[in-house]
């Protein structure tokens, strides 16, 4: 199908509060919005370039602008590598095709009718006192995700979060900040505190240590899992994989990764970068029926897209056509 116009726009969304992980802090979400236009029909997608993967706003924009005038979703998979650029274009293409067909994306993709899914809410890395305050403020949420920094103080942080939110299910994200010794020290304590899982405790290039560890606290691959090609190297190390569209390079590969991961015995988590409702909308389709959902990006923003996703006690709802899909 001929694409008459591809445009890329840098958008900035202010965060509701400073958001901190082990790699640093931010006060805004910088995203790229891709618009594909054919006649009167327009499709949009969003991506968040991530420095951890060597991406910048400029480099991802150049990747998108390098695309030829004539391609489809299938050829797109080989035109761009898995990553933020392909994600925005792939999701915009699904949106455009849905509008051209007059059918929702989930129907075009052969998926079940989507429903709301309970999502985690992420607590920013801070002192144990501040994290207890965050937890207490969000204690009504059924699932909390806690960023950790890598150190003995992580125990104090989790104890504080548990005190602030005694009834919430808790998962933690180490962002590659632990050592094997720290895992062996922290894991039993976290299990006793009711923590259900830790995300990416060790650096992606040094996770072979998981082969020799007793995983008393289940481990989820994030930075170690990008697309379907990642799966063979994860066996024996991880119990779960975190699917993020900015890693897979879009909805197309995310759905393929989900199917392959389940077939190979992994549990599935669907996560996100800090972006707007437009970025979360296609991920909600991938999140249907998975073990854990972490699509709280819009909840961390102080401003969002027009026609944003709905979040309530049922979780994050599928997008309306005014937003995407």
N, C-alpha and C positions, 0 to 999 in steps of 0.2 A: 504494500500500500504506500502510495506517495505521501510523504509528510510535507505539506506546503511550508510549514514554519516551525522551527524549534527555537524557543527562547529560554534563557536562563536568567534568573533574578536572585540577587542576594537579599534575604530578608532577616531582620533582627527582631527577636522577641525577648522582652525583658523578663527576667525570672522573678518569681514572687519573693524570693530571698536568695542570699548567696548560697551556691551549691558547691560543696567540697567533697572531693574524693582523694585518694592517696596521691594522685598525680598533680593536684592543684585545685584552684577555685575558679568559679565563673559567676558573672552577674547577668549574662544574657546568653541566649541561644542563637547562634549564627547558622542559618540554613540556606540551602539553595532550592529554589522552586523552578521546576521545569514545566513548560507549557508546550504541548503539541497541538497544532491547529490544522484541521482539514475542513475547508469551507467554513460552515457555521458551527462546526463541532470542535470542542476544546477538551483536552484531557490534561490533568495536572498530577505531578508527583513531587515529593520532597525528599531531600537527603541531607545528612549532616556529615560533612567531611571530618575525618578523625585523624589527628596528628599521630596517634599511636600506630596507625597503618600507613603513615607517610603521605597522608592526604591534606591538602589545603583547599580553601575556597577557590583559589586561582587554578590549581592543578586539576581539580575536578571540573571546573568550568571549561577548561581547555579540552578535557576528554570529551565532554558533551558536545562541544562545538566542532569536534573532529569528525562527528558522525556524518555519513553520506546523506543525501536527500531521500534516498529510497531504501527502506529496510522494514522488517517486521519484527515481532517479538522473538521469533525463532532465530533470525540472523543476528539480532541484537546480542544474544548470549555469547556469540563468538567475536563480535565487534568490540566489545568492552569487557575487561576482566571483572570478576566479582568485586564489588565495592560500591561506594557511594554514588558515583556517576551513573553506573548501570541501574542502580536502584531507582533513582529519580525518573529516569527515562522509561524503565520497565513499568513502573507503577502509573506513570502518565499514559503509557500506551494502553494498559488495561482500562483505565478510566475513559480514554478516548473510544476504545472499542465498545465499551458498555454503552456509551452515549450513541454511537453509530448504530448499534444493534437494538437499542431500546430495551436492554435487559441488564440486570445487575451483574457485577463482576462475579459474584459467587455462583450465579447460574451459568455464566460463560465458562467458568473453570470447573464445572461439574461438582460443586461443593454442596453440602447441606445448607439449609436456611440458617444463617448465623443468628446467634442469640447473645445476650450480655455475658461477659466473663469477669469473674472477680479478679481484680488486678492488685498487685503489690503497690505500696506507696513507699518511696525511698526516703530514708532519713539521711540527711547530709552528715558527713564526718565532722565531729566536733568533740569537745570535752564531754566526759561522761555526764556531767551536770546538764549541759545544754542538750545532749541527746536524750536524756530522761525527759526534759521539757518537751522536746519534739514528739517523743513517743506518747506522752500523756495527752498532748494536743490531738494526736491522731489515734488514740486508743480505741476509738469506735470502728476503725478499719480492721477487717479480718486478717489482713496479710501485710506485714511490714518488712521492708528490706533495709538492712542496715549496712552502710558503708563502713569498712574497717581500715585501719592504717598500717597494721603489721607491727605488733609489739605487745608486751604484757598488758599495756593499758587497754587492749581490745577486750579483755575479760571484764574490766570495770565498765566499759561502754555497753557490753551486752547485758550485764547485770542491771545497769541503769535503764536500758531500754525495756527489759523485762519488768522492772519495777514500775515503769511508767505505763506500760501496756500489758498487764498481766494475762489477758485473755487472747491476745493476737498471736497468730502463727508468725514465726520470725524466720527469715532467711538472711544470709549475710554474703557480702561481696568483698573479697580481699583485694581485687584488682591487681593480682600478681605480686602482692606485697609480703607473702609469708615465706618462711623457710620450712623444710621438713621437720626440724626440731620444734618449730613454733606450732605446726599442725598437730604434732603428737602431744604437745602440752595443752593447746587450746581445745582441740576437738572433743575430748571427753567432758570438759567443763561446759562447752556450748551445747552438747547433747543433753546434759543434765538441766540446762536452762531452757530446754525445749526448742532449740534451733534445729530446723529441718534440713538445711543444706548450706554448703559454702560454694560460692562461685569463684572459679579460677584462683585458687590459693597461691599457685606458683607461676612464674613466668612461662609463657607459651613455649619457649625454646628450651626450657629446663623442667618439663613436666614428666619426664621418664621416671622421676623419683616416686611418682604415684604407683608405679608397678610394684614397688617393694613396701608400700605402706598399707596397713590395715585401715580401711576407710570406715571408721566408726561413725564419722559424720559424712554423709553422701556428698560427692563432689560433682559440680557442674562445669563443663567446658564452655568458656566464653571466648577469650582471645585465641584459644587453641582450636576453635571450630568456626570456620567461615562458610563452607559450602559442602556439598556431598563428598567432594574429594578429600575432605578432612577426616571423614569418619574412620577409615582403616587405621589411622594412627592413634585413635582415641580408645580403642578396645583395651580393657584391662586397667585403664587409668581412670575413666570417668563413668559416672552413673547416669548422667544427664547431659544434654547439650542445650545451649542457649542460642536460639535462632533469632538473629537480628537482620532485618532487610538491608541495612547499610553494609552488612558483611556479606550476605549472600548475593547481593547485586540485584535485589528486586523480589517481587512476589513469585515470579515464575520459578526461580531456583529455591526460594524459601519453601514452597509447597513440595518440591522434589526432595529437599533435604529432610523435611518433616516425615515424609513417607519412608525414605531410606533409613532414617534414624530409628523410627518405630520398628521397622522390619528387622533391624539389627540389634534390637533389644535395649535401646537407650530410652530413658524418659525424656520428655521434651519440655523445655521452657521457651517461651516467646518473649523477648525483651526489646529494648529500644535505646536509642541515644536520646539526649534531651532535645526534643523537637516538638512541633505543633501537632494539632489533630490531623492535619493532612498526612503526616508521616505515620501516625498510628493507624489510620483507617485501613490500609491494606493488611497491616499486621494483625488486626482483629480477626480477619478471616483465617489466618494461619493459626491463631490462638484457640480456635474452636476445639474444645475437648482435651487440651493438653494438661500436663500435670501442674505447671505453674505459669502464670501470666504476669508480666511486668511491663505494662504499657501506660505508665503514669506520667509520661512526658508533659502532657497538657496541664496536669495537676501541679507541676512545678513552675508553670509560667504565670506571669502577672498579666499576660495578654495572649490572645489566641486568634485563630482564623475566624472568619465569618462562618456561621453554621458549624460550630465546633462539635466534637463528640460529646455525648451525654455520659456523665458519670453519676451513679447513684448507688444505693444499697445493693442493687443487683450486679454492679460492676461497670465495666466500660461497654457501651452499647455500639452496635454496628453503625457505620456512617450513614447519613442521609445522602441522597443523590446530589444535593446542593454542595456537599463537601467533596465527595469522591465516590466513584463506583456505582 
